[in-house]
């Protein structure tokens, strides 16, 4: 089944992890054997060949560049200009992938429809199997995770011209425009100005990573389209990184789509980051189905859930479900949903249809 992944940090892996994502996963892992500079060395799960093998033909691909002020212990750049330059380097990598025919940027509805047709989309909305999918470019919609790299609001318009179509104002900790995971506090004047500019341009607000205070203020001050690219449920895994049921209901009321994430500490309770191992918890793709099913029960339908794996988002197999060796293993999901009693049409909606419907409404013509 065709799959849409709403959150992959591809350029970060290419430039900061130094992974040639055009190569096979075995080669990428082999080149990292014995290295300890990053804890997930040799454990990567994502590359372009594996995306194609898994029939994951369209993704939301990120830029990310955090600006950290004095006394902020998180890793990041010491000025917004440095953070901006980092995102521009990431954009240059995406452009290089386009020049090689490996990827293609999607900016408009028309571009998306043409790309989906390449990947076998039929007039009735179903997808036919494409025999030579390994030769197809992977489509990507550009998103910015954390707005710290926006030196001024003029940079938002510049980014939109570069193809930016979604933006999450915060990542981890305190930010310039909003407060993120493990932080507290609202947007403030700068954040509200950012939202107004996003609304003017038609940029999607990604509510992922907003702390509770900033989440509340953002939804109160933004009337454009909202999604949550990679988030799970606080009712199942208590932590401020997850959405509480009331927040999920607010997102449902805004006709948002929430992409379920595969970072193991977000999937099962009691996980201690950098210590717990997948085999100690039995974490599997069924836990992702638990989170998505919880949202479906709150909504009374399947309209508001999708997939936003965040695979290789600073972690690898050491912090992924046991039944995920590579991202191509997402093709196990249809069977898991079928076993829960989900109809095939509903499974198609979860794996691609809901986010595609959202984008048909949110992207410019």
Protein Blocks (a to p, Z undefined) as FASTA:
>chain_A
ZZddfbdcfklmmmmnopafkbcfklmmmmmgoiakbfkgoiafbdfklmmmnopabccd
ddddddddehiabgcdfbfklmmmmmmmmmmmmmmmmmnomaccdfbfklmmmmmmmnop
afkopacddfklmmpccddddddehjklmmblmlmmmmmmnopabdcfbdehjdfkbcce
hiacdebjmlmmmmmmmmmnopacdfehiafklmmmmmmmpcbdcddfbacdfklmgcfk
bccfklmmmmmmnopacdddfbfklmpghiaghkacfklnopafklmmmmmmmmmmmnop
aklgccdekpoihpafklccfklmblmlmmmmmmmmmmnopafklmmmmmmmmmmmmmmm
mpcZZ
